């Protein structure tokens, strides 16, 4: 790889990291390209040349974060296996959100802006695949077939991610701080157990 190509790759990475941090903190409407460029230490014109306008950059950032989540959740076994043991799916989802709280903030901001969701068609297809895998596990007798598969997937994601989305509420209710590793492990154990009990065949 040439030095120029390496510099381009590194520049794009720094800009995306800066944009992720800014969007997570201030949302789409509260963020501007000047501040993103300054945070990355890179000329604003280069930011525009790489990513276009702010809306396009938002789409790139959110898509990247969701791709990382999907890759992380898929590393501990095949998705079919995880949907059979839906507790492991919930646990892996919890792990990612616990170490990447910016994703929950981005999704909250997206909901608050009430603009069309970024890459809605692509993301919907991704979730439909998860729903189909749950249905397959239900047909195999691994999960309760009396539960709506789509609602079950949404519930698993909420169960796993909400701890980081509203950490202040989690601390007020449980009395535990999510930055503490022992508390984080305790929460994960609960998420896995609750997911399994909810979806267990009747």
Backbone bond lengths (Angstrom), bond angles and torsions (degrees), N, CA, C in turn:
res aa  C-N    CA-C-N  psi(-1)  N-CA   C-N-CA  omega(-1)  CA-C   N-CA-C  phi
1 X - - - 1.460 - - 1.522 108.87 -
2 X 1.311 116.65 134.17 1.456 120.05 -178.64 1.503 110.70 -73.34
3 X 1.371 115.22 161.22 1.458 119.79 178.92 1.517 110.42 -62.00
4 X 1.356 116.82 -36.66 1.458 119.96 -179.42 1.525 111.00 -66.25
5 X 1.354 116.69 -42.97 1.457 120.36 179.26 1.522 110.20 -63.97
6 X 1.323 116.17 -41.24 1.465 120.73 179.19 1.525 110.19 -62.22
7 X 1.322 116.43 -41.80 1.463 120.48 179.25 1.521 110.28 -64.56
8 X 1.319 117.20 -40.78 1.463 120.45 178.75 1.522 110.77 -62.65
9 X 1.312 116.97 -44.92 1.460 121.01 179.32 1.524 110.93 -62.51
10 X 1.329 115.63 -44.66 1.460 119.80 179.67 1.520 112.20 -64.83
11 X 1.326 115.87 -38.19 1.462 120.39 178.81 1.523 111.06 -64.95
12 X 1.309 116.75 -45.75 1.468 120.69 178.64 1.524 110.33 -61.22
13 X 1.316 116.72 -41.06 1.464 120.03 179.81 1.524 111.13 -63.34
14 X 1.334 117.25 -44.78 1.461 120.07 179.82 1.524 111.51 -64.28
15 X 1.325 116.02 -38.78 1.456 119.28 178.86 1.528 111.07 -66.21
16 X 1.327 117.13 -41.49 1.458 119.41 179.39 1.531 110.96 -67.04
17 X 1.326 117.26 -38.87 1.462 120.31 178.01 1.527 110.72 -63.48
18 X 1.337 115.97 -42.69 1.464 119.87 178.64 1.524 110.30 -65.33
19 X 1.325 116.88 -41.72 1.463 120.51 -179.75 1.524 110.71 -65.23
20 X 1.327 117.59 -40.24 1.461 121.15 178.54 1.517 110.56 -59.76
21 X 1.318 116.38 -46.66 1.467 120.68 179.97 1.525 111.52 -63.62
22 X 1.325 117.13 -43.21 1.467 121.08 -179.03 1.523 111.21 -67.32
23 X 1.323 116.97 -46.71 1.462 120.13 -179.73 1.533 111.09 -63.21
24 X 1.342 116.98 -40.63 1.459 119.77 179.77 1.519 111.18 -63.88
25 X 1.317 116.64 -34.84 1.466 120.50 -177.35 1.524 112.84 -82.31
26 X 1.339 116.69 -39.15 1.463 119.71 -171.08 1.531 114.60 -118.22
27 X 1.314 118.01 -8.24 1.449 120.35 -177.30 1.514 112.18 77.95
28 X 1.320 115.77 174.85 1.459 120.49 -179.20 1.524 111.23 -64.43
29 X 1.314 116.97 -48.07 1.460 119.84 -175.22 1.527 112.36 -69.93
30 X 1.318 117.21 -31.26 1.460 120.21 -176.02 1.519 115.03 -88.20
31 X 1.325 116.72 -2.30 1.469 121.40 -177.98 1.521 109.69 -103.77
32 X 1.329 116.46 144.98 1.465 119.03 173.12 1.528 109.96 -128.09
33 X 1.306 115.09 157.78 1.465 121.66 -174.63 1.533 111.63 -66.33
34 X 1.318 116.77 -31.58 1.466 119.84 179.21 1.518 110.63 -61.59
35 X 1.332 116.28 -44.29 1.462 119.71 -178.33 1.528 111.33 -69.43
36 X 1.327 117.22 -36.79 1.467 119.58 176.88 1.523 110.13 -61.83
37 X 1.323 116.68 -47.65 1.464 120.71 -179.52 1.524 110.91 -61.40
38 X 1.337 116.44 -41.67 1.460 120.17 -179.92 1.523 110.67 -64.99
39 X 1.316 117.13 -40.09 1.465 121.18 179.92 1.526 111.04 -63.55
40 X 1.330 115.18 -35.71 1.463 119.93 179.28 1.523 112.42 -83.07
41 X 1.343 116.44 -12.76 1.461 120.32 -177.18 1.515 112.39 70.48
42 X 1.331 115.73 34.55 1.464 121.24 -174.86 1.532 108.77 -132.27
43 X 1.321 116.18 147.65 1.462 122.44 -179.27 1.535 111.31 -58.50
44 X 1.334 116.12 136.52 1.462 120.72 -177.20 1.525 112.00 -61.72
45 X 1.320 117.47 -35.24 1.467 120.27 -179.59 1.526 110.69 -61.86
46 X 1.320 116.42 -34.81 1.465 119.36 177.90 1.520 110.75 -67.61
47 X 1.321 116.80 -36.92 1.455 120.86 176.56 1.524 110.46 -59.03
48 X 1.327 116.55 -46.47 1.459 120.01 178.59 1.527 111.49 -64.25
49 X 1.322 116.41 -38.78 1.470 119.22 -177.09 1.529 111.33 -68.34
50 X 1.324 117.24 -31.31 1.461 120.68 179.89 1.524 112.95 -80.30
51 X 1.329 116.76 -39.87 1.460 119.56 -168.28 1.531 115.01 -122.80
52 X 1.318 118.24 -6.09 1.460 118.93 -177.31 1.516 110.64 79.91
53 X 1.323 116.91 -140.81 1.458 119.89 -175.97 1.530 111.59 -86.49
54 X 1.323 115.46 -179.60 1.469 121.21 -174.98 1.526 111.60 -64.57
55 X 1.324 117.65 -38.72 1.464 119.50 179.85 1.523 111.67 -63.94
56 X 1.328 116.50 -39.86 1.464 120.39 178.70 1.528 110.39 -66.00
57 X 1.327 116.23 -39.04 1.463 120.24 178.58 1.523 110.70 -65.89
58 X 1.310 116.83 -40.24 1.470 120.96 176.57 1.526 110.09 -57.45
59 X 1.312 116.80 -46.19 1.468 120.80 179.71 1.524 111.49 -59.70
60 X 1.340 116.49 -41.96 1.458 121.15 179.62 1.528 110.54 -63.84
61 X 1.314 116.21 -46.08 1.465 120.97 -178.09 1.521 110.73 -62.26
62 X 1.313 117.02 -48.91 1.460 119.51 -177.76 1.523 111.28 -66.33
63 X 1.322 117.29 -40.08 1.469 120.43 178.41 1.527 110.56 -62.40
64 X 1.336 117.42 -42.00 1.459 120.87 178.93 1.528 111.34 -62.30
65 X 1.328 116.29 -44.05 1.460 119.90 -179.34 1.527 110.90 -63.75
66 X 1.313 117.31 -40.99 1.461 120.46 -179.90 1.528 111.26 -70.16
67 X 1.336 116.99 -33.77 1.469 120.20 175.19 1.524 110.64 -64.10
68 X 1.337 115.86 -40.45 1.468 119.54 178.49 1.526 110.87 -64.72
69 X 1.315 116.06 -40.65 1.464 119.64 176.86 1.519 110.54 -60.51
70 X 1.328 116.78 -48.46 1.463 120.56 -178.49 1.526 111.20 -60.57
71 X 1.333 116.58 -41.53 1.464 120.45 179.65 1.521 110.89 -66.20
72 X 1.334 116.72 -40.50 1.460 120.57 -178.70 1.518 111.58 -67.41
73 X 1.327 117.11 -44.19 1.458 120.70 -179.58 1.523 110.71 -65.97
74 X 1.334 116.89 -29.05 1.458 120.31 -178.49 1.510 115.20 -83.39
75 X 1.336 118.26 -3.49 1.461 119.43 -174.02 1.523 113.80 -82.29
76 X 1.312 118.43 -21.11 1.463 119.79 -174.73 1.527 112.51 -91.10
77 X 1.317 117.66 18.23 1.455 122.00 -179.24 1.509 109.39 140.76
78 X 1.309 117.10 171.67 1.456 118.23 179.91 1.516 109.82 -70.50
79 X 1.317 115.85 155.33 1.463 119.25 -179.08 1.525 110.94 -64.15
80 X 1.321 117.24 -33.21 1.465 119.67 178.27 1.520 110.14 -62.06
81 X 1.335 116.46 -44.41 1.464 120.08 178.16 1.520 110.74 -61.60
82 X 1.343 116.28 -41.49 1.454 119.19 -178.59 1.524 111.48 -67.22
83 X 1.305 116.92 -36.89 1.455 118.13 178.98 1.518 110.40 -70.27
84 X 1.330 117.54 -28.25 1.458 120.28 173.34 1.515 110.74 -67.35
85 X 1.321 117.17 -41.94 1.461 122.73 172.47 1.524 105.95 -107.98
86 X 1.305 115.69 80.26 1.458 120.41 -170.87 1.522 112.37 -64.26
87 X 1.337 116.05 -18.10 1.466 119.37 174.75 1.513 111.56 -62.06
88 X 1.337 116.94 -37.19 1.470 119.67 179.73 1.518 111.00 -70.81
89 X 1.326 117.47 -34.49 1.465 120.54 173.93 1.525 109.82 -61.94
90 X 1.324 116.65 -47.31 1.466 120.63 179.39 1.517 110.84 -64.19
91 X 1.325 117.35 -39.75 1.460 120.67 -179.86 1.517 112.29 -65.48
92 X 1.332 117.06 -42.73 1.464 120.69 178.42 1.525 110.84 -66.05
93 X 1.326 116.45 -37.38 1.465 120.47 177.17 1.525 109.92 -65.66
94 X 1.322 116.57 -41.86 1.466 120.79 176.18 1.522 110.79 -59.40
95 X 1.327 116.95 -46.00 1.475 121.36 -178.72 1.519 111.07 -56.33
96 X 1.318 116.53 -45.25 1.459 119.21 -177.02 1.527 110.67 -65.39
97 X 1.313 116.37 -47.67 1.462 119.17 -178.74 1.530 111.55 -64.74
98 X 1.335 116.59 -33.66 1.470 119.52 179.46 1.519 111.83 -65.48
99 X 1.322 117.02 -32.51 1.466 120.63 -179.07 1.524 113.19 -98.63
100 X 1.333 116.84 -8.40 1.473 121.47 178.29 1.528 109.44 -134.05
101 X 1.323 117.81 66.02 1.470 119.94 -176.27 1.523 113.52 -63.89
102 X 1.337 116.72 -16.03 1.463 119.01 179.32 1.530 111.83 -63.72
103 X 1.333 118.24 -28.29 1.459 119.85 -179.15 1.522 111.11 -63.47
104 X 1.332 116.81 -45.58 1.454 120.13 178.03 1.516 111.99 -60.14
105 X 1.331 116.01 -38.37 1.468 119.59 179.44 1.525 110.75 -67.25
106 X 1.327 116.67 -40.80 1.464 119.97 177.92 1.529 111.12 -61.48
107 X 1.320 116.38 -43.28 1.456 119.68 -179.54 1.528 111.48 -66.98
108 X 1.334 116.33 -36.12 1.464 119.15 175.79 1.527 111.19 -63.89
109 X 1.323 115.77 -45.43 1.461 119.55 179.00 1.531 110.52 -61.27
110 X 1.317 115.94 -39.97 1.461 119.02 179.42 1.526 110.59 -60.85
111 X 1.333 116.41 -41.73 1.453 119.89 178.16 1.518 112.70 -66.09
112 X 1.320 116.30 -36.43 1.464 120.35 -177.96 1.527 112.86 -71.62
113 X 1.326 117.16 -30.74 1.466 119.42 -177.49 1.518 112.04 -73.49
114 X 1.329 116.65 -23.74 1.466 122.67 179.34 1.531 112.58 57.28
115 X 1.326 117.54 24.42 1.454 120.78 171.72 1.522 107.58 -87.99
116 X 1.330 119.23 167.14 1.468 118.05 175.39 1.530 111.22 -55.03
117 X 1.314 116.47 137.09 1.462 120.91 -178.69 1.521 110.41 -61.80
118 X 1.321 115.71 144.87 1.461 120.79 178.92 1.527 109.83 -63.57
119 X 1.317 116.01 131.45 1.467 122.49 175.21 1.528 111.48 48.43
120 X 1.326 115.88 46.48 1.463 121.05 -172.36 1.524 112.47 -58.82
121 X 1.332 117.73 -41.67 1.464 120.22 -177.13 1.533 111.05 -65.03
122 X 1.325 116.04 -45.02 1.463 120.87 179.96 1.523 111.19 -64.29
123 X 1.307 116.57 -44.41 1.460 120.45 -179.41 1.528 111.20 -67.44
124 X 1.323 116.81 -38.86 1.467 119.90 178.36 1.527 110.87 -61.72
125 X 1.332 116.21 -40.07 1.467 120.04 178.38 1.526 110.60 -63.36
126 X 1.312 116.70 -39.42 1.472 121.72 178.39 1.532 110.34 -61.02
127 X 1.327 116.34 -44.85 1.459 119.18 -178.55 1.522 111.56 -73.02
128 X 1.331 117.10 -33.00 1.465 118.74 175.92 1.527 111.01 -61.34
129 X 1.327 116.02 -36.07 1.465 119.55 176.90 1.523 110.93 -62.87
130 X 1.334 117.08 -41.69 1.466 120.29 176.90 1.527 110.87 -61.88
131 X 1.317 115.71 -43.21 1.463 120.14 179.29 1.526 109.98 -61.52
132 X 1.323 117.43 -41.73 1.459 120.98 178.80 1.530 111.05 -62.27
133 X 1.316 116.48 -36.66 1.473 119.65 179.31 1.527 111.09 -69.63
134 X 1.318 116.62 -35.76 1.456 119.62 174.86 1.531 109.67 -64.42
135 X 1.314 116.48 -43.60 1.468 119.24 179.05 1.529 111.11 -60.53
136 X 1.333 116.39 -38.46 1.468 119.82 178.17 1.527 110.22 -64.36
137 X 1.337 116.42 -40.98 1.463 119.93 178.28 1.523 110.96 -67.28
138 X 1.336 116.59 -33.16 1.471 119.82 176.09 1.523 110.40 -66.89
139 X 1.329 117.44 -43.50 1.469 120.18 179.34 1.528 111.48 -63.72
140 X 1.328 116.40 -29.44 1.467 120.90 179.77 1.520 112.30 -82.38
141 X 1.323 117.12 -3.21 1.462 120.19 179.33 1.509 114.45 83.72
142 X 1.336 117.51 10.07 1.467 120.76 -178.59 1.525 112.34 -84.00
143 X 1.328 116.16 -25.84 1.463 121.79 -179.03 1.517 109.52 -130.46
144 X 1.312 116.25 157.14 1.459 122.45 -180.00 1.529 110.14 -62.01
145 X 1.327 116.36 116.78 1.464 119.52 -178.41 1.524 112.38 -83.45
146 X 1.331 116.63 2.19 1.452 119.89 176.00 1.520 112.92 -88.15
147 X 1.326 116.84 -4.52 1.460 121.88 179.53 1.522 110.43 -98.33
148 X 1.312 116.59 140.49 1.460 121.09 174.90 1.527 108.76 -64.78
149 X 1.320 117.62 123.73 1.464 121.91 -173.23 1.525 112.07 -63.10
150 X 1.320 117.00 -41.51 1.463 120.14 -179.16 1.520 111.15 -66.20
151 X 1.327 116.33 -42.46 1.460 119.24 178.68 1.522 111.33 -67.91
152 X 1.317 116.15 -31.73 1.460 119.68 177.66 1.520 110.68 -65.76
153 X 1.323 117.67 -44.62 1.463 120.60 177.58 1.523 110.78 -59.94
154 X 1.328 117.15 -46.66 1.460 119.74 179.32 1.528 110.46 -59.88
155 X 1.320 116.84 -41.91 1.462 120.84 -179.49 1.525 111.79 -64.19
156 X 1.333 116.81 -38.38 1.467 120.03 178.60 1.530 111.19 -64.80
157 X 1.326 116.08 -41.79 1.466 119.99 179.37 1.524 110.38 -65.53
158 X 1.339 116.31 -42.67 1.460 120.28 178.54 1.523 110.87 -63.26
159 X 1.325 116.68 -44.39 1.461 121.78 179.19 1.527 111.02 -58.28
160 X 1.318 116.29 -39.41 1.467 121.08 -175.87 1.520 113.28 -82.29
161 X 1.331 117.48 -34.31 1.466 120.57 -169.38 1.519 114.59 -98.20
162 X 1.312 117.62 -22.87 1.462 119.57 -171.01 1.528 112.84 -64.86
163 X 1.337 117.18 -23.66 1.471 120.58 178.47 1.521 111.15 -58.07
164 X 1.329 116.08 -39.21 1.466 120.18 -178.43 1.527 111.88 -88.27
165 X 1.321 116.37 -23.72 1.455 119.38 -179.00 1.520 111.11 -71.22
166 X 1.335 116.84 -39.44 1.473 121.28 176.65 1.536 109.00 -128.53
167 X 1.328 117.75 67.51 1.465 120.49 -175.89 1.521 113.05 -61.22
168 X 1.338 117.23 -30.46 1.461 119.77 -179.86 1.529 110.55 -66.41
169 X 1.328 117.08 -36.86 1.462 120.66 178.60 1.528 110.34 -69.38
170 X 1.330 116.19 -41.51 1.462 120.17 178.17 1.529 110.89 -59.54
171 X 1.332 116.64 -41.09 1.465 119.96 -179.20 1.524 111.31 -69.79
172 X 1.338 117.07 -39.70 1.468 119.66 -179.79 1.530 110.84 -64.51
173 X 1.325 116.76 -38.17 1.460 120.09 -176.05 1.525 111.66 -78.96
174 X 1.331 116.72 -45.66 1.468 120.04 -173.84 1.521 113.40 -93.04
175 X 1.336 117.06 -19.53 1.458 120.18 -176.92 1.514 113.72 78.09
176 X 1.344 117.38 3.77 1.463 121.47 -178.83 1.515 111.52 -108.51
177 X 1.317 115.69 147.27 1.463 121.90 178.65 1.523 109.29 -95.75
178 X 1.329 116.01 125.22 1.459 120.65 -176.70 1.505 114.80 -66.73
179 X 1.336 118.66 -12.78 1.462 121.07 176.63 1.523 111.86 -79.36
180 X 1.323 116.38 -15.55 1.461 121.16 178.46 1.530 109.21 -79.67
181 X 1.325 116.94 127.41 1.466 120.34 -174.84 1.528 112.91 -64.16
182 X 1.331 117.06 -36.11 1.463 119.62 178.60 1.528 110.59 -66.74
183 X 1.343 116.39 -39.98 1.459 120.15 177.47 1.514 110.80 -67.26
184 X 1.322 116.83 -38.60 1.456 120.32 178.39 1.532 110.52 -62.50
185 X 1.327 116.54 -41.81 1.465 120.40 178.68 1.529 110.78 -65.56
186 X 1.330 116.33 -38.27 1.469 120.57 178.97 1.526 110.78 -63.97
187 X 1.321 115.70 -41.00 1.465 119.93 178.73 1.524 110.66 -66.00
188 X 1.328 116.34 -41.89 1.463 119.14 179.76 1.524 110.74 -62.07
189 X 1.322 116.10 -43.06 1.462 120.47 179.36 1.526 110.27 -58.85
190 X 1.325 116.23 -41.27 1.460 119.82 178.08 1.523 111.39 -64.92
191 X 1.335 117.19 -44.82 1.464 121.79 -179.31 1.526 110.58 -57.47
192 X 1.326 116.57 -47.00 1.469 121.01 -178.97 1.528 110.43 -63.19
193 X 1.334 116.41 -46.82 1.465 120.02 -178.04 1.526 111.24 -65.53
194 X 1.329 116.81 -42.05 1.465 120.49 -178.73 1.525 110.92 -66.08
195 X 1.321 117.04 -40.14 1.465 120.87 178.64 1.533 110.14 -62.28
196 X 1.320 116.55 -44.74 1.464 119.84 -179.15 1.533 111.34 -63.93
197 X 1.321 116.09 -43.08 1.470 118.88 -179.22 1.521 111.17 -66.45
198 X 1.324 117.08 -41.08 1.453 120.38 -178.93 1.528 111.92 -61.60
199 X 1.340 115.65 -41.62 1.472 119.53 -171.84 1.519 113.71 -99.33
200 X 1.338 117.94 1.56 1.469 120.35 -176.83 1.524 111.21 -62.26
201 X 1.339 117.57 140.79 1.471 120.81 178.08 1.535 110.47 -57.14
202 X 1.309 115.56 140.73 1.471 120.60 179.56 1.527 110.56 -90.44
